[in-house]
């Protein structure tokens, strides 16, 4: 295979971006080597925060409640919120054990 020119590499990267597909999906569709296009992207496109693969996440209060997770021998898992009154826990577990 002949070596691609800079303009050919940029053209491939432009086609990929315009496709709206992931780089991997684009490569599969076009019968291109994924690692080669990764290299082209690293060499020719300016690095942005989007390239990092992570985005900041803010956990809002009230959306995450600590839970107790119980897995029965049958494989059934039950997640009990921390807010369940302790007086309700024993009857709940006895009922679950009888049916699981």
MMTF fields as JSON, N, C-alpha, C and O atoms, coordinates in Angstrom:
{
  "mmtfVersion": "1.0.0",
  "mmtfProducer": "UNKNOWN",
  "numBonds": 399,
  "numAtoms": 400,
  "numGroups": 100,
  "numChains": 1,
  "numModels": 1,
  "chainsPerModel": [1],
  "groupsPerChain": [100],
  "chainIdList": ["A"],
  "bondAtomList": [4, 2, 8, 6, 12, 10, 16, 14, 20, 18, 24, 22, 28, 26, 32, 30, 36, 34, 40, 38, 44, 42, 48, 46, 52, 50, 56, 54, 60, 58, 64, 62, 68, 66, 72, 70, 76, 74, 80, 78, 84, 82, 88, 86, 92, 90, 96, 94, 100, 98, 104, 102, 108, 106, 112, 110, 116, 114, 120, 118, 124, 122, 128, 126, 132, 130, 136, 134, 140, 138, 144, 142, 148, 146, 152, 150, 156, 154, 160, 158, 164, 162, 168, 166, 172, 170, 176, 174, 180, 178, 184, 182, 188, 186, 192, 190, 196, 194, 200, 198, 204, 202, 208, 206, 212, 210, 216, 214, 220, 218, 224, 222, 228, 226, 232, 230, 236, 234, 240, 238, 244, 242, 248, 246, 252, 250, 256, 254, 260, 258, 264, 262, 268, 266, 272, 270, 276, 274, 280, 278, 284, 282, 288, 286, 292, 290, 296, 294, 300, 298, 304, 302, 308, 306, 312, 310, 316, 314, 320, 318, 324, 322, 328, 326, 332, 330, 336, 334, 340, 338, 344, 342, 348, 346, 352, 350, 356, 354, 360, 358, 364, 362, 368, 366, 372, 370, 376, 374, 380, 378, 384, 382, 388, 386, 392, 390, 396, 394],
  "bondOrderList": [1, 1, 1, 1, 1, 1, 1, 1, 1, 1, 1, 1, 1, 1, 1, 1, 1, 1, 1, 1, 1, 1, 1, 1, 1, 1, 1, 1, 1, 1, 1, 1, 1, 1, 1, 1, 1, 1, 1, 1, 1, 1, 1, 1, 1, 1, 1, 1, 1, 1, 1, 1, 1, 1, 1, 1, 1, 1, 1, 1, 1, 1, 1, 1, 1, 1, 1, 1, 1, 1, 1, 1, 1, 1, 1, 1, 1, 1, 1, 1, 1, 1, 1, 1, 1, 1, 1, 1, 1, 1, 1, 1, 1, 1, 1, 1, 1, 1, 1],
  "groupList": [{"groupName": "UNK", "atomNameList": ["N", "CA", "C", "O"], "elementList": ["N", "C", "C", "O"], "formalChargeList": [0, 0, 0, 0], "bondAtomList": [1, 0, 2, 1, 3, 2], "bondOrderList": [1, 1, 2], "singleLetterCode": "X", "chemCompType": "L-PEPTIDE LINKING"}],
  "groupTypeList": [0, 0, 0, 0, 0, 0, 0, 0, 0, 0, 0, 0, 0, 0, 0, 0, 0, 0, 0, 0, 0, 0, 0, 0, 0, 0, 0, 0, 0, 0, 0, 0, 0, 0, 0, 0, 0, 0, 0, 0, 0, 0, 0, 0, 0, 0, 0, 0, 0, 0, 0, 0, 0, 0, 0, 0, 0, 0, 0, 0, 0, 0, 0, 0, 0, 0, 0, 0, 0, 0, 0, 0, 0, 0, 0, 0, 0, 0, 0, 0, 0, 0, 0, 0, 0, 0, 0, 0, 0, 0, 0, 0, 0, 0, 0, 0, 0, 0, 0, 0],
  "groupIdList": [1, 2, 3, 4, 5, 6, 7, 8, 9, 10, 11, 12, 13, 14, 15, 16, 17, 18, 19, 20, 21, 22, 23, 24, 25, 26, 27, 28, 29, 30, 31, 32, 33, 34, 35, 36, 37, 38, 39, 40, 41, 42, 43, 44, 45, 46, 47, 48, 49, 50, 51, 52, 53, 54, 55, 56, 57, 58, 59, 60, 61, 62, 63, 64, 65, 66, 67, 68, 69, 70, 71, 72, 73, 74, 75, 76, 77, 78, 79, 80, 81, 82, 83, 84, 85, 86, 87, 88, 89, 90, 91, 92, 93, 94, 95, 96, 97, 98, 99, 100],
  "secStructList": [7, 7, 7, 7, 7, 2, 2, 2, 2, 2, 2, 2, 2, 2, 2, 2, 2, 2, 2, 6, 1, 7, 2, 2, 2, 2, 2, 2, 2, 2, 6, 7, 7, 2, 2, 2, 2, 2, 2, 2, 2, 2, 2, 2, 1, 7, 7, 7, 4, 4, 4, 4, 1, 7, 7, 7, 7, 7, 7, 7, 6, 6, 1, 7, 7, 7, 3, 3, 3, 3, 3, 7, 6, 6, 1, 7, 3, 3, 3, 3, 3, 6, 6, 1, 7, 2, 2, 2, 2, 2, 2, 2, 2, 2, 2, 2, 2, 2, 2, 7],
  "xCoordList": [0.845, 0.0, 0.884, 1.92, 0.471, 1.245, 0.929, -0.146, 1.875, 1.72, 0.76, 0.86, -0.169, -1.132, -0.486, 0.323, -0.865, -0.377, -1.128, -2.147, -0.615, -1.267, -2.698, -3.611, -2.895, -4.243, -5.185, -6.372, -4.674, -5.511, -5.914, -7.055, -4.972, -5.272, -6.327, -7.276, -6.149, -7.115, -8.487, -9.513, -8.503, -9.764, -10.496, -11.711, -9.757, -10.36, -10.936, -12.052, -10.161, -10.624, -11.851, -12.759, -11.871, -13.021, -14.264, -15.357, -14.083, -15.205, -15.739, -16.948, -14.817, -15.233, -16.06, -17.137, -15.574, -16.293, -17.67, -18.645, -17.757, -19.031, -20.017, -21.229, -19.494, -20.373, -21.174, -22.256, -20.634, -21.321, -21.182, -21.784, -20.394, -20.213, -18.992, -18.148, -18.919, -17.705, -16.574, -16.81, -15.37, -14.222, -14.19, -13.914, -14.473, -14.459, -15.514, -15.226, -16.724, -17.799, -17.45, -17.681, -16.894, -16.497, -15.442, -15.53, -14.454, -13.389, -13.936, -13.544, -14.835, -15.434, -16.196, -16.083, -16.971, -17.773, -16.9, -17.242, -15.779, -14.905, -13.749, -12.891, -13.728, -12.644, -11.277, -10.314, -11.227, -9.982, -9.47, -10.24, -8.184, -7.576, -7.821, -7.415, -8.479, -8.832, -7.594, -7.591, -6.55, -5.352, -4.676, -4.068, -4.78, -4.194, -4.92, -4.282, -6.25, -6.99, -6.807, -6.829, -6.628, -6.307, -4.999, -4.882, -4.029, -2.727, -2.865, -2.289, -3.62, -3.844, -4.491, -4.096, -5.487, -6.191, -5.238, -5.263, -4.409, -3.453, -2.431, -2.067, -1.979, -0.963, -1.51, -0.835, -2.729, -3.204, -4.282, -4.43, -5.024, -6.096, -5.667, -5.047, -5.997, -5.624, -6.347, -7.519, -5.644, -6.233, -7.225, -6.966, -8.36, -9.371, -9.758, -9.382, -10.494, -10.976, -11.875, -11.959, -12.549, -13.432, -12.657, -13.218, -11.383, -10.58, -10.238, -9.772, -10.458, -10.075, -10.957, -10.512, -12.183, -13.064, -13.862, -14.69, -13.635, -14.352, -14.997, -14.491, -16.101, -16.74, -16.971, -17.144, -16.976, -17.233, -18.659, -19.592, -18.812, -20.124, -20.333, -19.459, -21.492, -21.826, -22.915, -23.975, -22.648, -23.642, -24.487, -23.988, -25.758, -26.666, -27.172, -27.423, -27.323, -27.838, -29.238, -30.049, -29.499, -30.821, -30.955, -31.952, -29.982, -30.065, -29.287, -29.396, -28.513, -27.733, -27.982, -27.602, -28.614, -28.915, -28.124, -28.184, -27.38, -26.668, -27.66, -28.761, -27.259, -28.153, -27.437, -26.21, -28.25, -27.776, -28.171, -29.337, -27.204, -27.515, -27.373, -26.352, -28.402, -28.403, -28.591, -29.485, -27.721, -27.857, -28.204, -27.463, -29.332, -29.781, -29.11, -28.641, -29.056, -28.432, -29.027, -28.358, -30.267, -30.909, -30.367, -30.668, -29.552, -29.001, -29.785, -29.349, -30.928, -31.738, -31.065, -30.647, -30.97, -30.379, -31.472, -32.354, -31.396, -32.35, -31.556, -30.623, -31.928, -31.285, -32.267, -33.373, -31.829, -32.682, -32.115, -30.944, -32.921, -32.408, -32.092, -32.724, -31.111, -30.695, -31.839, -31.849, -32.783, -33.889, -34.967, -35.895, -34.868, -35.858, -35.745, -34.647, -36.86, -36.797, -36.296, -36.722, -35.399, -34.857, -35.94, -35.766, -37.042, -38.122, -38.757, -39.396, -38.593, -39.161, -38.204, -38.609, -36.945, -35.933, -36.12, -36.096, -36.307, -36.438, -37.653, -37.506, -38.852, -39.995, -39.774, -40.188, -39.124, -38.844, -37.92, -38.176, -36.844, -35.889, -36.527, -36.268, -37.355, -38.025, -38.957, -39.008, -39.68, -40.581, -39.791, -40.142, -38.724, -37.907, -37.264, -37.205, -36.778, -36.127, -37.108, -36.733, -38.35, -39.334, -39.692, -40.083, -39.563, -39.916, -38.701, -38.84, -37.522, -36.325, -35.615, -34.575],
  "yCoordList": [-1.187, 0.0, 1.242, 1.279, 2.239, 3.475, 4.341, 4.251, 5.163, 6.052, 7.19, 7.775, 7.5, 8.572, 9.928, 10.098, 10.875, 12.247, 12.897, 12.385, 14.01, 14.757, 15.131, 15.015, 15.575, 15.978, 14.772, 14.907, 13.601, 12.393, 12.012, 11.622, 12.129, 11.816, 12.777, 12.363, 14.065, 15.065, 14.842, 15.055, 14.414, 14.131, 12.967, 13.019, 11.928, 10.791, 11.237, 10.866, 12.038, 12.51, 13.409, 13.365, 14.213, 15.077, 14.24, 14.526, 13.217, 12.326, 11.639, 11.493, 11.22, 10.58, 11.551, 11.19, 12.773, 13.75, 14.058, 14.177, 14.187, 14.494, 13.331, 13.533, 12.115, 10.944, 10.904, 10.32, 11.53, 11.504, 10.179, 9.978, 9.279, 7.954, 7.949, 8.843, 6.916, 6.745, 6.399, 5.929, 6.635, 6.344, 4.857, 4.487, 4.017, 2.565, 2.167, 1.392, 2.693, 2.364, 2.851, 2.147, 4.052, 4.597, 3.702, 3.399, 3.284, 2.429, 1.096, 0.613, 0.508, -0.765, -0.596, -1.417, 0.476, 0.735, 0.976, 0.55, 1.655, 2.023, 1.039, 1.263, -0.043, -1.042, -0.395, -0.65, 0.448, 1.121, 0.563, 0.044, 0.673, 0.211, 1.257, 2.412, 0.84, 1.738, 2.4, 3.612, 1.631, 2.206, 3.235, 4.19, 3.041, 4.004, 5.343, 6.394, 5.307, 6.564, 7.21, 8.436, 6.404, 6.977, 7.759, 8.858, 7.175, 7.837, 9.122, 10.148, 9.075, 10.274, 11.371, 12.536, 10.975, 11.954, 12.592, 13.805, 11.775, 12.294, 13.222, 14.257, 12.841, 13.627, 14.94, 15.967, 14.913, 16.026, 16.908, 18.065, 16.39, 17.196, 17.735, 17.025, 18.979, 19.55, 18.821, 18.467, 18.608, 17.936, 18.871, 20.063, 18.314, 19.093, 18.342, 17.184, 18.983, 18.33, 17.147, 16.18, 17.222, 16.133, 14.847, 13.758, 14.955, 13.777, 12.993, 11.857, 13.57, 12.922, 11.723, 10.804, 11.713, 10.584, 10.725, 9.866, 11.78, 11.977, 13.359, 14.3, 13.458, 14.754, 14.946, 13.968, 16.184, 16.402, 15.999, 16.227, 15.408, 14.978, 15.553, 15.468, 16.135, 16.66, 15.775, 15.596, 15.222, 14.397, 15.319, 15.982, 15.342, 16.213, 15.514, 14.309, 16.25, 15.633, 15.081, 15.666, 13.95, 13.356, 12.378, 11.661, 12.33, 11.41, 10.124, 9.167, 10.107, 8.92, 8.573, 9.325, 7.445, 7.018, 5.758, 4.788, 5.765, 4.536, 3.39, 3.573, 2.229, 1.078, -0.127, -0.218, -1.041, -2.341, -3.318, -3.383, -4.074, -5.034, -6.437, -6.781, -7.24, -8.627, -9.519, -9.306, -10.533, -11.503, -12.853, -13.39, -13.39, -14.68, -15.802, -15.578, -17.022, -18.15, -18.399, -18.958, -17.993, -18.183, -17.218, -17.351, -16.225, -15.247, -13.946, -12.976, -13.923, -12.705, -11.689, -12.007, -10.453, -9.362, -8.386, -8.058, -7.933, -6.956, -5.774, -5.946, -4.585, -3.364, -2.636, -2.274, -2.437, -1.813, -0.436, -0.325, 0.62, 1.962, 2.144, 1.546, 2.975, 3.262, 3.866, 3.786, 4.457, 5.144, 4.191, 4.637, 2.891, 1.936, 1.855, 1.668, 1.991, 1.91, 0.531, -0.485, 0.487, -0.8, -1.786, -2.994, -1.294, -2.191, -2.93, -3.963, -2.426, -3.066, -4.058, -4.858, -4.01, -4.825, -6.321, -7.101, -6.745, -8.169, -8.783, -9.821, -8.191, -8.78, -8.843, -9.801, -7.824, -7.816, -8.97, -9.694, -9.136, -10.213, -11.586, -12.479, -11.767, -13.056, -13.364, -14.499, -12.374, -12.56, -12.886, -13.805, -12.132, -12.372, -13.748, -14.431, -14.164, -15.466, -16.597, -17.62, -16.408, -17.467, -17.599, -18.678, -16.519, -16.6, -16.711, -17.076, -16.404, -16.47, -17.763, -18.029],
  "zCoordList": [0.0, 0.0, 0.0, 0.664, -0.738, -0.8, 0.41, 1.003, 0.749, 1.892, 1.536, 0.457, 2.442, 2.188, 2.439, 3.351, 1.611, 1.795, 2.958, 3.422, 3.407, 4.49, 4.101, 4.918, 2.873, 2.441, 2.383, 2.681, 2.004, 1.991, 3.417, 3.668, 4.335, 5.736, 6.278, 6.944, 5.985, 6.445, 5.82, 6.467, 4.566, 3.885, 4.563, 4.751, 4.924, 5.633, 6.975, 7.337, 7.707, 9.009, 8.866, 9.695, 7.822, 7.567, 7.252, 7.74, 6.442, 6.104, 7.353, 7.532, 8.212, 9.468, 10.307, 10.782, 10.496, 11.326, 10.737, 11.479, 9.418, 8.768, 8.863, 8.799, 9.017, 9.083, 10.382, 10.434, 11.433, 12.722, 13.448, 14.503, 12.891, 13.483, 14.383, 14.327, 15.216, 16.01, 15.045, 13.932, 15.483, 14.624, 14.268, 13.127, 15.252, 15.015, 13.979, 13.067, 14.116, 13.165, 11.763, 10.78, 11.672, 10.375, 9.725, 8.535, 10.499, 9.961, 9.469, 8.407, 10.234, 9.806, 8.5, 7.59, 8.42, 7.223, 5.995, 4.891, 6.188, 5.075, 4.861, 4.007, 5.635, 5.57, 5.8, 5.077, 6.831, 7.192, 8.511, 9.319, 8.714, 9.957, 11.052, 10.923, 12.109, 13.209, 13.807, 14.023, 14.076, 14.701, 13.79, 14.274, 12.488, 11.55, 11.642, 11.702, 11.654, 11.772, 13.141, 13.254, 14.176, 15.484, 15.408, 15.949, 14.731, 14.58, 13.767, 14.13, 12.673, 11.859, 12.708, 12.651, 13.489, 14.318, 15.324, 15.534, 15.935, 16.922, 16.263, 16.821, 15.085, 14.375, 13.817, 13.877, 13.275, 12.462, 13.084, 12.691, 14.033, 14.608, 15.962, 16.754, 16.222, 17.522, 18.647, 18.524, 19.719, 20.874, 21.545, 21.709, 21.929, 22.644, 23.899, 24.077, 24.754, 25.966, 25.61, 26.367, 24.455, 24.036, 23.807, 23.929, 23.48, 23.206, 24.464, 24.373, 25.62, 26.868, 27.189, 27.877, 26.711, 26.973, 28.26, 28.562, 29.022, 30.266, 30.266, 29.654, 30.952, 31.131, 32.625, 33.352, 33.089, 34.512, 34.868, 34.098, 36.025, 36.502, 37.892, 38.754, 38.094, 39.409, 40.0, 39.4, 41.184, 41.86, 42.724, 43.633, 42.422, 43.156, 44.409, 44.386, 45.497, 46.717, 46.49, 45.772, 47.115, 46.997, 45.847, 45.767, 44.96, 43.826, 44.074, 43.308, 45.131, 45.447, 46.906, 47.803, 47.14, 48.494, 48.799, 48.044, 49.903, 50.266, 50.431, 50.95, 49.99, 50.062, 50.643, 50.65, 51.126, 51.579, 50.48, 50.092, 49.979, 48.921, 49.479, 50.075, 49.281, 49.744, 48.531, 47.712, 48.435, 47.344, 47.949, 48.773, 47.532, 48.024, 47.242, 46.126, 47.817, 47.116, 45.73, 44.862, 45.521, 44.213, 43.163, 41.977, 43.611, 42.685, 42.643, 42.023, 43.292, 43.328, 44.239, 45.352, 43.74, 44.525, 44.92, 44.127, 46.154, 46.661, 47.197, 47.982, 46.772, 47.268, 48.178, 47.776, 49.413, 50.417, 50.729, 51.093, 50.593, 50.869, 52.35, 53.22, 52.604, 53.973, 54.789, 56.017, 54.103, 54.781, 55.304, 55.979, 55.009, 55.5, 57.022, 57.547, 57.736, 59.199, 59.641, 59.091, 60.627, 61.091, 61.514, 61.36, 62.038, 62.473, 61.289, 61.485, 60.093, 58.902, 58.259, 57.417, 58.65, 57.98, 58.23, 57.278, 59.488, 59.787, 59.096, 58.45, 59.201, 58.48, 56.965, 56.312, 56.416, 54.977, 54.605, 53.643, 55.373, 55.079, 55.233, 54.426, 56.254, 56.447, 55.277, 54.803, 54.822, 53.681, 52.422, 51.681, 52.182, 50.99, 51.025, 50.002, 52.195, 52.296, 51.997, 51.423, 52.383, 52.142, 50.66, 50.215, 49.897, 48.477, 47.561, 46.394, 48.072, 47.233, 47.496, 46.894]
}
